[in-house]
Amino acid sequence: MGLLKLAYSPCPNDTFVFRAWVQGLIPEAPEVEEQLEDIDTLNLMALRDRADIVKVSMHAFAHLRGSYALLHSGGAMGRGCGPLVVAPKDGRLRPAPSLQRVAVLADELSRARVAIPGELTTGALLAGLFTGGLKQPVIMPFDSIMPAAAAGEVEAGVIIHEGRFTFGSYGLRRLIDLGEWWEEFSRLPIPLGGIAVSRSLAPDLQADVEKAVRASLEHARAHPDEAMTYVGEHSQEMDPDVCRRHIELYVNDFTLDYGEEGEDAIRQLLDAAVCFGVAPPSDQGLFWDD
């Protein structure tokens, strides 16, 4: 077999995880050709079966279980790291500091023009679960959402990634933390994204891919300064301090291995997507070695 196609995002957590592998620093790891794209593009690539290993939203994975399986390593999961809904400080939408206000906000958002970073992103799924369904979603690249909300092009936006640290600089305020809301509901961490491997690959090759991802992350943790050089090359002029905070938030013990708690969190979110009617049921296992 030739080079494996590996696709992931330029976000600091992904480049931190994969840097050692793509630069040939992991002995005996499968050789790969990398492609870096935003998460919505990655989801579409997986839906079209255009990568052997690909970072996907958990929402997208709910539609991919027939052709892809999750790795135990490399994913984005945690507490206090979920998507936020933000809006202009002088807009009509107000935050939800109480349970009563949460219900009002959910109804208001369901009828508002809300920007989402891709139809199959986990942020879009959580926004749909919270509101009972967005009637006027506006799909745009995640890095366009805050400027659009600040300019009044949309009434609110679902922001992900480093937007958690920078939305205030756009004159925006947090309406609700969807990750926090989900964590209170589920009592589990929020599974945002995972690394999916094509089920068409032989089981021993899938095992080698798992080992490579884990080893690449362990290398990054052991050599963080070296990893940050590669991260900086792809961080789209992001402030170095924001890069580090991004990695500290999204790269954690769940990234090394979801573990039993993480697996429970994934199953519960996917079950919710099925119950909500936005994902098909599946009897496929979640992981490559199920």
KOLZALUM-271145 format. One record per residue (C-alpha): residue number from 1; z, x, y; residue in one letter. Coordinates in steps of 0.02 Angstrom, whole numbers, plus 50000, padded with zeros to 5 digits. Layout:
<recs>
+-----+-------+-------+-------+--------+
! num !    pz !    px !    py ! residu !
+-----+-------+-------+-------+--------+
! NUM !     Z !     X !     Y !      A !
...
+-----+-------+-------+-------+--------+
</recs>
This chain:
<recs>
+-----+-------+-------+-------+--------+
! num !    pz !    px !    py ! residu !
+-----+-------+-------+-------+--------+
!   1 ! 50000 ! 50000 ! 50000 !      M !
!   2 ! 49963 ! 50058 ! 50179 !      G !
!   3 ! 50078 ! 50049 ! 50327 !      L !
!   4 ! 50191 ! 49898 ! 50337 !      L !
!   5 ! 50175 ! 49794 ! 50497 !      K !
!   6 ! 50344 ! 49789 ! 50584 !      L !
!   7 ! 50360 ! 49676 ! 50736 !      A !
!   8 ! 50512 ! 49661 ! 50849 !      Y !
!   9 ! 50554 ! 49633 ! 51031 !      S !
!  10 ! 50575 ! 49762 ! 51171 !      P !
!  11 ! 50751 ! 49696 ! 51200 !      C !
!  12 ! 50883 ! 49834 ! 51194 !      P !
!  13 ! 50968 ! 49770 ! 51036 !      N !
!  14 ! 50805 ! 49774 ! 50937 !      D !
!  15 ! 50744 ! 49943 ! 51000 !      T !
!  16 ! 50918 ! 50014 ! 50968 !      F !
!  17 ! 50912 ! 49953 ! 50788 !      V !
!  18 ! 50735 ! 50007 ! 50744 !      F !
!  19 ! 50713 ! 50169 ! 50841 !      R !
!  20 ! 50763 ! 50289 ! 50701 !      A !
!  21 ! 50651 ! 50203 ! 50573 !      W !
!  22 ! 50494 ! 50196 ! 50680 !      V !
!  23 ! 50517 ! 50377 ! 50735 !      Q !
!  24 ! 50522 ! 50436 ! 50554 !      G !
!  25 ! 50706 ! 50485 ! 50551 !      L !
!  26 ! 50752 ! 50387 ! 50394 !      I !
!  27 ! 50710 ! 50485 ! 50236 !      P !
!  28 ! 50612 ! 50390 ! 50103 !      E !
!  29 ! 50597 ! 50235 ! 50213 !      A !
!  30 ! 50432 ! 50140 ! 50201 !      P !
!  31 ! 50307 ! 50193 ! 50333 !      E !
!  32 ! 50279 ! 50063 ! 50467 !      V !
!  33 ! 50166 ! 50022 ! 50613 !      E !
!  34 ! 50269 ! 49940 ! 50748 !      E !
!  35 ! 50220 ! 49804 ! 50871 !      Q !
!  36 ! 50336 ! 49748 ! 51011 !      L !
!  37 ! 50321 ! 49572 ! 51079 !      E !
!  38 ! 50430 ! 49438 ! 51161 !      D !
!  39 ! 50523 ! 49324 ! 51043 !      I !
!  40 ! 50406 ! 49175 ! 51063 !      D !
!  41 ! 50256 ! 49284 ! 51016 !      T !
!  42 ! 50353 ! 49355 ! 50867 !      L !
!  43 ! 50391 ! 49179 ! 50805 !      N !
!  44 ! 50206 ! 49135 ! 50816 !      L !
!  45 ! 50157 ! 49295 ! 50726 !      M !
!  46 ! 50271 ! 49249 ! 50582 !      A !
!  47 ! 50205 ! 49071 ! 50576 !      L !
!  48 ! 50030 ! 49146 ! 50559 !      R !
!  49 ! 50090 ! 49274 ! 50430 !      D !
!  50 ! 50038 ! 49422 ! 50537 !      R !
!  51 ! 50182 ! 49541 ! 50501 !      A !
!  52 ! 50269 ! 49609 ! 50347 !      D !
!  53 ! 50437 ! 49626 ! 50434 !      I !
!  54 ! 50471 ! 49528 ! 50593 !      V !
!  55 ! 50613 ! 49481 ! 50709 !      K !
!  56 ! 50619 ! 49291 ! 50722 !      V !
!  57 ! 50728 ! 49158 ! 50800 !      S !
!  58 ! 50838 ! 49067 ! 50675 !      M !
!  59 ! 50755 ! 48907 ! 50732 !      H !
!  60 ! 50585 ! 48979 ! 50688 !      A !
!  61 ! 50651 ! 49042 ! 50521 !      F !
!  62 ! 50689 ! 48862 ! 50474 !      A !
!  63 ! 50499 ! 48837 ! 50471 !      H !
!  64 ! 50462 ! 49001 ! 50381 !      L !
!  65 ! 50567 ! 48996 ! 50224 !      R !
!  66 ! 50419 ! 48972 ! 50109 !      G !
!  67 ! 50337 ! 49134 ! 50164 !      S !
!  68 ! 50479 ! 49242 ! 50230 !      Y !
!  69 ! 50658 ! 49283 ! 50180 !      A !
!  70 ! 50798 ! 49354 ! 50286 !      L !
!  71 ! 50868 ! 49529 ! 50274 !      L !
!  72 ! 51056 ! 49544 ! 50276 !      H !
!  73 ! 51044 ! 49676 ! 50414 !      S !
!  74 ! 50969 ! 49689 ! 50587 !      G !
!  75 ! 51001 ! 49514 ! 50650 !      G !
!  76 ! 51077 ! 49449 ! 50812 !      A !
!  77 ! 51236 ! 49349 ! 50785 !      M !
!  78 ! 51405 ! 49344 ! 50864 !      G !
!  79 ! 51530 ! 49255 ! 50974 !      R !
!  80 ! 51512 ! 49241 ! 51161 !      G !
!  81 ! 51328 ! 49289 ! 51153 !      C !
!  82 ! 51237 ! 49122 ! 51147 !      G !
!  83 ! 51109 ! 49051 ! 51268 !      P !
!  84 ! 51165 ! 48983 ! 51437 !      L !
!  85 ! 51097 ! 48837 ! 51535 !      V !
!  86 ! 51087 ! 48883 ! 51719 !      V !
!  87 ! 51033 ! 48794 ! 51878 !      A !
!  88 ! 51027 ! 48827 ! 52065 !      P !
!  89 ! 51198 ! 48823 ! 52148 !      K !
!  90 ! 51136 ! 48693 ! 52272 !      D !
!  91 ! 51049 ! 48585 ! 52141 !      G !
!  92 ! 51101 ! 48412 ! 52083 !      R !
!  93 ! 51159 ! 48471 ! 51912 !      L !
!  94 ! 51341 ! 48523 ! 51904 !      R !
!  95 ! 51439 ! 48622 ! 51772 !      P !
!  96 ! 51539 ! 48538 ! 51635 !      A !
!  97 ! 51723 ! 48587 ! 51649 !      P !
!  98 ! 51787 ! 48438 ! 51549 !      S !
!  99 ! 51740 ! 48341 ! 51392 !      L !
! 100 ! 51691 ! 48191 ! 51497 !      Q !
! 101 ! 51581 ! 48298 ! 51607 !      R !
! 102 ! 51500 ! 48378 ! 51453 !      V !
! 103 ! 51435 ! 48207 ! 51399 !      A !
! 104 ! 51369 ! 48172 ! 51574 !      V !
! 105 ! 51285 ! 48343 ! 51583 !      L !
! 106 ! 51204 ! 48319 ! 51412 !      A !
! 107 ! 51128 ! 48155 ! 51472 !      D !
! 108 ! 51070 ! 48229 ! 51637 !      E !
! 109 ! 50989 ! 48379 ! 51553 !      L !
! 110 ! 50900 ! 48269 ! 51426 !      S !
! 111 ! 50803 ! 48190 ! 51571 !      R !
! 112 ! 50781 ! 48346 ! 51679 !      A !
! 113 ! 50642 ! 48474 ! 51685 !      R !
! 114 ! 50721 ! 48615 ! 51585 !      V !
! 115 ! 50636 ! 48781 ! 51553 !      A !
! 116 ! 50652 ! 48848 ! 51376 !      I !
! 117 ! 50598 ! 49020 ! 51310 !      P !
! 118 ! 50485 ! 48953 ! 51172 !      G !
! 119 ! 50484 ! 48793 ! 51070 !      E !
! 120 ! 50552 ! 48878 ! 50913 !      L !
! 121 ! 50684 ! 48986 ! 50994 !      T !
! 122 ! 50865 ! 48959 ! 50947 !      T !
! 123 ! 50900 ! 48924 ! 51131 !      G !
! 124 ! 50779 ! 48778 ! 51125 !      A !
! 125 ! 50860 ! 48714 ! 50965 !      L !
! 126 ! 51035 ! 48720 ! 51039 !      L !
! 127 ! 50976 ! 48635 ! 51198 !      A !
! 128 ! 50901 ! 48497 ! 51092 !      G !
! 129 ! 51058 ! 48478 ! 50988 !      L !
! 130 ! 51168 ! 48473 ! 51143 !      F !
! 131 ! 51063 ! 48344 ! 51237 !      T !
! 132 ! 50999 ! 48242 ! 51091 !      G !
! 133 ! 50824 ! 48301 ! 51136 !      G !
! 134 ! 50746 ! 48367 ! 51296 !      L !
! 135 ! 50619 ! 48242 ! 51365 !      K !
! 136 ! 50539 ! 48364 ! 51489 !      Q !
! 137 ! 50548 ! 48539 ! 51416 !      P !
! 138 ! 50447 ! 48672 ! 51506 !      V !
! 139 ! 50400 ! 48820 ! 51396 !      I !
! 140 ! 50386 ! 48989 ! 51480 !      M !
! 141 ! 50424 ! 49173 ! 51443 !      P !
! 142 ! 50610 ! 49206 ! 51446 !      F !
! 143 ! 50596 ! 49328 ! 51591 !      D !
! 144 ! 50510 ! 49195 ! 51699 !      S !
! 145 ! 50646 ! 49064 ! 51679 !      I !
! 146 ! 50772 ! 49125 ! 51807 !      M !
! 147 ! 50642 ! 49150 ! 51945 !      P !
! 148 ! 50570 ! 48978 ! 51907 !      A !
! 149 ! 50742 ! 48895 ! 51916 !      A !
! 150 ! 50784 ! 48987 ! 52077 !      A !
! 151 ! 50619 ! 48930 ! 52155 !      A !
! 152 ! 50649 ! 48748 ! 52107 !      G !
! 153 ! 50502 ! 48741 ! 51987 !      E !
! 154 ! 50623 ! 48674 ! 51855 !      V !
! 155 ! 50793 ! 48593 ! 51875 !      E !
! 156 ! 50877 ! 48705 ! 51745 !      A !
! 157 ! 50837 ! 48843 ! 51624 !      G !
! 158 ! 50896 ! 48903 ! 51454 !      V !
! 159 ! 50921 ! 49090 ! 51470 !      I !
! 160 ! 50944 ! 49220 ! 51335 !      I !
! 161 ! 50964 ! 49408 ! 51317 !      H !
! 162 ! 51014 ! 49504 ! 51474 !      E !
! 163 ! 51002 ! 49345 ! 51578 !      G !
! 164 ! 51186 ! 49319 ! 51534 !      R !
! 165 ! 51227 ! 49466 ! 51649 !      F !
! 166 ! 51104 ! 49439 ! 51792 !      T !
! 167 ! 51084 ! 49252 ! 51826 !      F !
! 168 ! 51204 ! 49258 ! 51975 !      G !
! 169 ! 51089 ! 49376 ! 52067 !      S !
! 170 ! 50958 ! 49238 ! 52068 !      Y !
! 171 ! 51075 ! 49115 ! 52154 !      G !
! 172 ! 51102 ! 49021 ! 51991 !      L !
! 173 ! 51261 ! 48954 ! 51913 !      R !
! 174 ! 51306 ! 48920 ! 51733 !      R !
! 175 ! 51306 ! 48738 ! 51682 !      L !
! 176 ! 51358 ! 48766 ! 51502 !      I !
! 177 ! 51366 ! 48903 ! 51373 !      D !
! 178 ! 51271 ! 48831 ! 51224 !      L !
! 179 ! 51336 ! 48966 ! 51109 !      G !
! 180 ! 51516 ! 48927 ! 51157 !      E !
! 181 ! 51481 ! 48741 ! 51132 !      W !
! 182 ! 51409 ! 48774 ! 50959 !      W !
! 183 ! 51552 ! 48890 ! 50911 !      E !
! 184 ! 51679 ! 48755 ! 50957 !      E !
! 185 ! 51582 ! 48628 ! 50855 !      F !
! 186 ! 51550 ! 48736 ! 50701 !      S !
! 187 ! 51699 ! 48856 ! 50708 !      R !
! 188 ! 51573 ! 48991 ! 50663 !      L !
! 189 ! 51478 ! 49127 ! 50758 !      P !
! 190 ! 51309 ! 49083 ! 50830 !      I !
! 191 ! 51158 ! 49149 ! 50732 !      P !
! 192 ! 51023 ! 49186 ! 50859 !      L !
! 193 ! 50892 ! 49284 ! 50763 !      G !
! 194 ! 50860 ! 49380 ! 50606 !      G !
! 195 ! 50742 ! 49505 ! 50526 !      I !
! 196 ! 50624 ! 49418 ! 50407 !      A !
! 197 ! 50527 ! 49504 ! 50268 !      V !
! 198 ! 50371 ! 49433 ! 50188 !      S !
! 199 ! 50400 ! 49358 ! 50017 !      R !
! 200 ! 50230 ! 49429 ! 49968 !      S !
! 201 ! 50306 ! 49604 ! 49961 !      L !
! 202 ! 50370 ! 49664 ! 49793 !      A !
! 203 ! 50559 ! 49646 ! 49770 !      P !
! 204 ! 50586 ! 49834 ! 49760 !      D !
! 205 ! 50492 ! 49855 ! 49925 !      L !
! 206 ! 50595 ! 49718 ! 50005 !      Q !
! 207 ! 50750 ! 49813 ! 49947 !      A !
! 208 ! 50682 ! 49973 ! 50027 !      D !
! 209 ! 50653 ! 49879 ! 50190 !      V !
! 210 ! 50833 ! 49817 ! 50188 !      E !
! 211 ! 50897 ! 49994 ! 50161 !      K !
! 212 ! 50786 ! 50061 ! 50301 !      A !
! 213 ! 50848 ! 49935 ! 50429 !      V !
! 214 ! 51029 ! 49968 ! 50385 !      R !
! 215 ! 51004 ! 50156 ! 50389 !      A !
! 216 ! 50913 ! 50145 ! 50556 !      S !
! 217 ! 51058 ! 50049 ! 50633 !      L !
! 218 ! 51185 ! 50171 ! 50562 !      E !
! 219 ! 51084 ! 50315 ! 50635 !      H !
! 220 ! 51084 ! 50231 ! 50806 !      A !
! 221 ! 51272 ! 50206 ! 50800 !      R !
! 222 ! 51295 ! 50388 ! 50754 !      A !
! 223 ! 51174 ! 50450 ! 50890 !      H !
! 224 ! 51187 ! 50321 ! 51030 !      P !
! 225 ! 51126 ! 50435 ! 51170 !      D !
! 226 ! 50967 ! 50478 ! 51075 !      E !
! 227 ! 50937 ! 50295 ! 51037 !      A !
! 228 ! 50959 ! 50248 ! 51220 !      M !
! 229 ! 50810 ! 50356 ! 51268 !      T !
! 230 ! 50696 ! 50247 ! 51162 !      Y !
! 231 ! 50784 ! 50090 ! 51222 !      V !
! 232 ! 50753 ! 50140 ! 51402 !      G !
! 233 ! 50567 ! 50164 ! 51371 !      E !
! 234 ! 50550 ! 49981 ! 51325 !      H !
! 235 ! 50682 ! 49895 ! 51431 !      S !
! 236 ! 50562 ! 49834 ! 51565 !      Q !
! 237 ! 50650 ! 49925 ! 51707 !      E !
! 238 ! 50817 ! 49848 ! 51658 !      M !
! 239 ! 50970 ! 49927 ! 51737 !      D !
! 240 ! 51045 ! 50055 ! 51614 !      P !
! 241 ! 51217 ! 49975 ! 51628 !      D !
! 242 ! 51143 ! 49805 ! 51583 !      V !
! 243 ! 51055 ! 49888 ! 51435 !      C !
! 244 ! 51220 ! 49954 ! 51370 !      R !
! 245 ! 51310 ! 49789 ! 51395 !      R !
! 246 ! 51167 ! 49702 ! 51306 !      H !
! 247 ! 51184 ! 49817 ! 51155 !      I !
! 248 ! 51374 ! 49802 ! 51153 !      E !
! 249 ! 51357 ! 49612 ! 51148 !      L !
! 250 ! 51215 ! 49590 ! 51024 !      Y !
! 251 ! 51237 ! 49739 ! 50907 !      V !
! 252 ! 51397 ! 49715 ! 50807 !      N !
! 253 ! 51464 ! 49707 ! 50630 !      D !
! 254 ! 51356 ! 49554 ! 50594 !      F !
! 255 ! 51204 ! 49661 ! 50636 !      T !
! 256 ! 51250 ! 49780 ! 50495 !      L !
! 257 ! 51279 ! 49637 ! 50373 !      D !
! 258 ! 51299 ! 49450 ! 50404 !      Y !
! 259 ! 51432 ! 49438 ! 50269 !      G !
! 260 ! 51497 ! 49274 ! 50200 !      E !
! 261 ! 51545 ! 49205 ! 50371 !      E !
! 262 ! 51375 ! 49246 ! 50443 !      G !
! 263 ! 51284 ! 49166 ! 50297 !      E !
! 264 ! 51388 ! 49008 ! 50321 !      D !
! 265 ! 51341 ! 49008 ! 50505 !      A !
! 266 ! 51155 ! 49021 ! 50467 !      I !
! 267 ! 51162 ! 48882 ! 50339 !      R !
! 268 ! 51254 ! 48766 ! 50457 !      Q !
! 269 ! 51132 ! 48794 ! 50600 !      L !
! 270 ! 50981 ! 48768 ! 50488 !      L !
! 271 ! 51060 ! 48612 ! 50412 !      D !
! 272 ! 51085 ! 48546 ! 50589 !      A !
! 273 ! 50902 ! 48578 ! 50629 !      A !
! 274 ! 50850 ! 48480 ! 50474 !      V !
! 275 ! 50969 ! 48336 ! 50514 !      C !
! 276 ! 50905 ! 48332 ! 50693 !      F !
! 277 ! 50728 ! 48316 ! 50626 !      G !
! 278 ! 50658 ! 48475 ! 50705 !      V !
! 279 ! 50646 ! 48578 ! 50546 !      A !
! 280 ! 50588 ! 48537 ! 50369 !      P !
! 281 ! 50710 ! 48537 ! 50223 !      P !
! 282 ! 50693 ! 48683 ! 50101 !      S !
! 283 ! 50761 ! 48729 ! 49931 !      D !
! 284 ! 50716 ! 48914 ! 49957 !      Q !
! 285 ! 50856 ! 49040 ! 49966 !      G !
! 286 ! 50893 ! 49117 ! 50135 !      L !
! 287 ! 50887 ! 49300 ! 50085 !      F !
! 288 ! 50764 ! 49412 ! 49995 !      W !
! 289 ! 50886 ! 49442 ! 49852 !      D !
! 290 ! 50943 ! 49261 ! 49826 !      D !
+-----+-------+-------+-------+--------+
</recs>
